[in-house]
Amino acid sequence: MNTRNFILLLITIFFHSSSGSKTTYNVESYGAKPDGKTDSTKAFLSAWAAACASTKSVVIYVPQGRYLIGSAAFWGQYCKNKATTIKIDGTLVAPSDYNVIGNTGNWLKFERVNGVTISGGTFDGQGASLWACKASGKTCPAGATTLAFYNSNNIVMSGLTSVNSQMFHVVVDGCQNAKLQKMKISASASSPNTDGIHIEASSGVTILKTVIGTGDDCVSIGPGTSNLWIENVSCGPGHGISIGSLGWGMQEAGVQNVTVKSTTFRGTQNGLRIKTWARPSNGFVKGVLFQHSVMVNARYPILIDQEYCPDQKNCPGQESGVKISDVTYQDVHGTSTSQVAVKLACSKANPCKGIRLEDVNLTFKNQQPQSLCSNAAGTSYGVNKPASCL
């Protein structure tokens, strides 16, 4: 027996090996093939089931290669361990036919897990054909989110790459304590609804050192989000970092204690945005700090839009019930591609309160930029370009 066959035999026999106190499960030992053609969904689920049955800290390992995976749900309520690392050296590939997962909602979903870390790897949603279908006006599936965590705790995503998602790239919904860092997210600027990272109904989420370029919001912040920290994020192309849209439902949890600092926006539709529908709601936004932001040809660098209606079709045409207060924009500078560099369009029924503009310096070509305020109250300091409208 030659050396190569001997090694393969060892891998087959010892499909999991101890490394210190952790046990490692290699997905290829469960039948996963790195050829990009063989459906490896069952192999990944089997590796997950084996890891869940262990009482020790475990590692699920994905070697180099391309692994075709259909829609898969990884449930954690019965897992015996509280520390699972999924180490990915390869690429996970969605089916090329978007209909296979296009109506499932999520491509790869983690639900009720605790202590899961995803390290490295590339997630290829192969969404371009679905985007083309939507652009053609044909009847198409809504599309699947690439990677979603629901109702989970103590989550880490580090060093992973997500490309060409059918819809949202990463979703964190109903989670406590999640850290997302050193990620790269990309899709075409024209791709619809491909938000980079969406946070909703979650607390204690941190997003660090991440580069996002996509066709929708780089980061979108939904109802019920609190204690969110975003730092060192580069956005572009995309629609900016957005709180909202909020206020579609009458009974809606608020957004509070959000910090967005040291961000760069390049060629984005918006920079720092809060958007709410113009209809009754008991929602709110409060305790937000936007700090140290660089705008490079952003269309609307600072924007509060309480008459949000993206397609201008069937707009509610009422007054937003979302109450916005205690929002600070501090050290925001760069270039705007719109003459209106600062727009604070607040609700007539619920005016914005406690808005602070500090050290804002935005330029528009060779002309004087403008700021427009409606139903907004607050203070400004060191705001010369544009002149403050507060």
C-alpha positions in Angstrom: 0.0 0.0 0.0 1.5 3.3 -1.0 1.6 6.3 1.3 -1.3 8.2 -0.2 -3.7 5.2 0.1 -2.5 4.6 3.7 -3.3 8.2 4.6 -6.8 7.9 3.0 -7.4 4.7 4.9 -6.5 6.5 8.2 -8.9 9.3 7.4 -11.7 6.8 6.7 -11.1 4.8 9.8 -10.5 7.7 12.2 -13.1 10.1 10.9 -12.8 12.1 14.1 -9.6 12.7 16.0 -8.8 14.4 19.3 -6.9 17.6 19.2 -6.3 18.6 22.8 -9.7 18.7 24.5 -11.5 19.1 21.1 -12.8 16.4 18.8 -12.7 17.1 15.1 -15.2 15.9 12.6 -14.2 16.1 8.9 -17.2 16.5 6.6 -15.5 14.3 4.0 -15.6 11.4 6.4 -19.4 11.7 6.2 -19.5 11.6 2.4 -19.0 15.3 1.4 -17.2 15.6 -2.0 -15.1 18.7 -2.9 -16.0 18.5 -6.6 -18.7 21.2 -6.6 -21.1 18.8 -8.2 -22.0 16.1 -5.7 -24.8 17.1 -3.3 -23.1 17.1 0.1 -26.1 18.4 2.2 -26.6 15.1 4.1 -22.9 14.8 4.8 -22.8 18.3 6.5 -26.0 17.5 8.5 -24.5 14.2 9.6 -21.3 15.9 10.7 -23.4 18.4 12.7 -25.5 15.6 14.3 -22.3 13.8 15.4 -20.8 17.0 16.8 -24.0 17.8 18.7 -23.9 14.4 20.4 -20.5 15.1 21.8 -20.2 16.5 25.3 -16.8 18.0 24.5 -15.9 21.2 22.6 -15.9 20.1 18.9 -14.6 21.2 15.5 -16.4 20.5 12.3 -13.8 20.8 9.5 -14.4 21.6 5.9 -11.2 21.0 3.8 -10.3 22.9 0.6 -12.5 22.4 -2.4 -16.0 23.3 -3.5 -18.9 21.6 -1.7 -22.4 21.7 -3.2 -25.0 22.1 -0.5 -28.8 22.6 -0.8 -30.9 24.3 1.8 -29.9 23.0 5.3 -31.0 23.8 8.8 -28.7 23.2 11.8 -30.7 22.9 15.0 -29.0 23.3 18.3 -31.6 22.7 21.0 -30.4 19.1 21.5 -26.7 19.7 21.3 -24.8 18.5 24.4 -21.8 20.8 24.0 -21.7 24.6 24.2 -18.7 25.2 22.0 -18.7 24.2 18.3 -16.3 25.6 15.8 -16.9 25.2 12.1 -13.6 25.7 10.4 -13.9 26.1 6.7 -10.9 26.1 4.3 -13.1 25.4 1.3 -16.1 27.0 -0.5 -19.7 26.1 0.1 -21.7 26.4 -3.2 -25.5 26.9 -3.6 -27.3 25.0 -6.4 -26.9 26.8 -9.7 -30.7 26.5 -10.3 -32.1 29.2 -8.1 -35.4 27.4 -7.8 -33.9 24.7 -5.7 -33.5 27.0 -2.7 -35.2 30.2 -3.9 -38.4 29.6 -1.9 -36.8 28.2 1.3 -36.1 31.5 2.9 -32.6 30.5 4.0 -29.8 28.6 2.4 -27.9 27.8 5.6 -29.8 28.3 8.8 -28.7 27.9 12.4 -31.5 27.8 15.0 -31.3 27.7 18.8 -27.6 27.1 18.8 -25.2 28.2 21.6 -21.5 28.9 21.3 -21.1 28.3 17.6 -18.1 29.8 15.8 -17.8 29.9 12.0 -14.2 30.5 11.0 -13.1 31.2 7.4 -14.5 29.8 4.2 -16.4 31.2 1.2 -20.1 31.0 0.8 -21.2 31.3 -2.9 -24.9 31.9 -3.2 -24.8 31.9 -7.1 -27.5 34.5 -7.1 -26.8 36.2 -10.4 -29.3 34.2 -12.4 -32.1 35.0 -9.9 -31.2 38.7 -10.0 -31.5 38.5 -13.8 -34.9 36.8 -13.5 -36.1 39.6 -11.2 -34.8 42.3 -13.5 -36.6 40.7 -16.4 -40.0 41.2 -14.7 -40.7 37.4 -14.8 -42.2 35.5 -11.9 -39.3 34.4 -9.7 -38.7 33.0 -6.2 -38.0 35.6 -3.5 -34.6 34.1 -2.9 -32.7 32.7 0.1 -30.6 34.3 2.7 -27.1 32.8 2.6 -26.3 32.4 6.3 -28.9 33.0 9.1 -28.8 32.6 12.9 -32.1 32.6 14.7 -32.8 32.6 18.5 -29.2 31.8 19.3 -26.6 32.9 21.8 -22.8 33.5 21.9 -22.2 33.4 18.1 -18.9 34.2 16.3 -18.4 34.7 12.6 -14.8 35.4 11.7 -12.9 35.7 8.4 -15.7 34.4 6.2 -16.5 35.6 2.7 -20.0 35.7 1.2 -20.5 36.3 -2.5 -23.5 36.6 -4.8 -26.2 35.8 -2.3 -29.7 35.4 -3.7 -31.0 37.8 -1.1 -29.5 38.8 2.3 -26.0 37.6 2.9 -26.0 37.3 6.7 -29.0 37.6 9.2 -28.8 37.7 13.0 -32.3 37.5 14.3 -33.4 36.9 17.9 -29.9 36.4 19.2 -27.9 37.4 22.2 -24.1 38.2 22.0 -22.8 37.8 18.5 -19.5 38.9 17.1 -19.0 39.3 13.4 -15.4 40.3 12.3 -13.0 40.4 9.4 -15.7 39.5 6.9 -15.9 40.2 3.2 -19.4 40.5 1.6 -19.9 41.2 -2.1 -22.6 41.2 -4.8 -23.3 43.4 -7.8 -24.4 47.0 -7.2 -27.6 46.1 -9.1 -28.5 43.0 -7.2 -31.9 43.4 -5.4 -32.4 42.9 -1.7 -28.9 41.6 -1.1 -28.3 43.3 2.3 -24.9 42.6 3.6 -25.7 42.0 7.3 -29.2 42.3 8.8 -29.6 42.6 12.6 -33.1 42.2 14.1 -34.5 41.6 17.6 -31.0 41.0 18.9 -28.8 42.4 21.7 -25.1 42.6 22.2 -24.1 42.3 18.5 -20.7 43.6 17.4 -19.5 44.0 13.8 -15.8 44.8 13.3 -13.3 45.2 10.5 -15.6 44.1 7.7 -15.8 45.1 4.0 -19.2 45.1 2.3 -20.2 45.9 -1.3 -23.7 44.9 -2.4 -26.9 46.0 -4.0 -28.8 47.0 -0.9 -27.9 48.1 2.7 -24.4 47.2 3.7 -25.8 46.8 7.3 -29.6 47.0 8.0 -30.8 47.3 11.6 -34.3 46.0 12.2 -36.9 46.3 15.1 -35.9 45.1 18.5 -32.1 45.7 18.1 -30.2 47.0 21.1 -26.6 47.4 22.3 -25.2 47.2 18.7 -21.6 48.2 18.0 -20.3 48.6 14.5 -16.7 49.7 13.9 -14.2 49.8 11.1 -16.7 48.9 8.4 -16.2 49.8 4.7 -19.4 50.1 2.6 -19.7 50.4 -1.1 -21.4 49.9 -3.4 -24.6 49.7 -1.5 -27.3 51.8 0.2 -25.3 52.6 3.3 -25.8 51.6 6.9 -29.5 51.9 7.7 -31.6 51.8 10.8 -34.8 50.5 9.4 -37.0 50.3 7.6 -39.1 50.6 10.8 -42.7 51.3 11.5 -44.5 48.9 9.2 -46.3 47.3 12.1 -48.3 49.2 14.8 -46.8 47.0 17.5 -43.1 47.1 16.9 -40.1 46.9 19.2 -37.8 49.9 19.2 -34.1 50.3 18.3 -31.7 51.7 21.0 -28.1 52.0 22.0 -26.5 51.8 18.6 -22.9 52.9 17.9 -21.5 53.2 14.4 -17.9 54.4 14.3 -14.9 54.6 12.0 -16.8 53.8 8.8 -16.1 54.6 5.1 -18.7 54.9 2.4 -17.6 54.8 -1.3 -20.1 55.5 -4.0 -23.0 54.5 -1.9 -26.6 55.6 -2.3 -26.7 56.7 1.3 -24.3 57.0 4.2 -25.8 57.1 7.7 -29.6 56.5 7.3 -32.7 56.1 9.5 -35.8 55.1 7.5 -39.4 54.6 8.7 -42.7 54.1 6.9 -45.2 56.9 7.1 -47.9 55.1 9.1 -48.9 54.7 12.7 -46.5 52.7 15.0 -45.4 52.6 18.6 -41.8 52.0 17.5 -38.8 54.2 18.4 -35.2 54.9 17.7 -33.1 56.4 20.5 -29.5 56.5 21.8 -27.6 56.4 18.5 -24.1 57.6 17.9 -22.7 57.9 14.3 -19.0 58.8 14.8 -15.9 59.2 12.5 -17.4 58.6 9.1 -15.7 59.3 5.8 -17.9 59.8 2.7 -16.5 59.3 -0.7 -19.1 60.4 -3.3 -22.1 59.2 -1.2 -25.4 60.4 -2.6 -27.0 61.3 0.7 -24.3 61.2 3.5 -26.7 61.9 6.4 -30.4 61.0 6.0 -33.4 60.6 8.2 -36.4 59.6 6.0 -39.7 59.2 7.8 -41.6 58.9 4.6 -39.8 55.9 3.4 -41.4 54.3 0.3 -38.7 52.9 -2.0 -40.7 52.2 -5.2 -43.1 55.1 -4.6 -46.0 52.6 -5.1 -48.8 52.1 -2.6 -47.1 54.5 -0.2 -49.0 54.8 3.2 -49.1 58.6 2.9 -49.7 59.1 6.6 -47.5 60.2 9.4 -44.8 58.0 10.9 -45.4 57.0 14.5 -41.8 56.0 15.1 -40.3 58.4 17.6 -36.6 59.3 16.9 -34.6 60.9 19.7 -31.0 61.3 20.9 -29.2 60.8 17.7 -25.7 62.2 17.3 -23.6 62.6 14.1 -20.0 63.4 15.1 -17.0 63.9 12.8 -18.6 63.2 9.4 -16.7 64.5 6.4 -16.1 63.9 2.8 -17.9 64.3 -0.5 -21.6 64.2 -1.5 -22.9 63.6 -5.0 -26.2 65.3 -4.0 -26.4 69.0 -3.2 -28.5 68.1 -0.2 -25.8 66.5 1.9 -27.8 66.5 5.1 -31.5 65.7 5.1 -33.5 65.3 8.2 -37.1 64.6 7.1 -38.9 63.8 10.3 -42.5 63.0 11.2 -44.9 65.9 11.5 -46.8 63.9 14.1 -43.7 62.8 16.0 -40.9 65.3 15.4 -37.3 64.2 15.9 -35.8 65.3 19.2 -32.2 65.6 20.5 -30.6 65.5 17.1 -26.9 66.6 17.3 -24.6 67.5 14.4 -21.0 67.9 15.5 -18.0 68.6 13.2 -19.8 67.8 10.0 -17.9 68.9 6.8 -19.3 67.7 3.5 -18.6 69.1 0.0 -20.6 68.9 -3.2 -18.5 69.4 -6.4 -17.7 73.1 -6.6 -21.0 74.2 -5.1 -22.2 74.9 -1.6 -23.9 71.8 -0.1 -27.3 72.2 1.6 -29.0 70.8 4.6 -32.7 70.4 4.8 -34.6 69.9 8.1 -38.3 69.3 8.6 -39.8 68.6 12.0 -36.3 68.1 13.6 -35.1 69.7 16.8 -31.6 69.6 18.2 -28.2 71.3 18.3 -25.2 71.7 16.1 -21.5 72.5 16.6 -18.7 73.0 14.1 -21.1 72.5 11.2 -20.1 74.8 8.3 -20.5 72.7 5.2 -23.4 72.5 4.8 -24.7 75.2 7.1 -26.8 73.5 9.8 -30.5 73.5 9.4 -31.2 72.7 13.1 
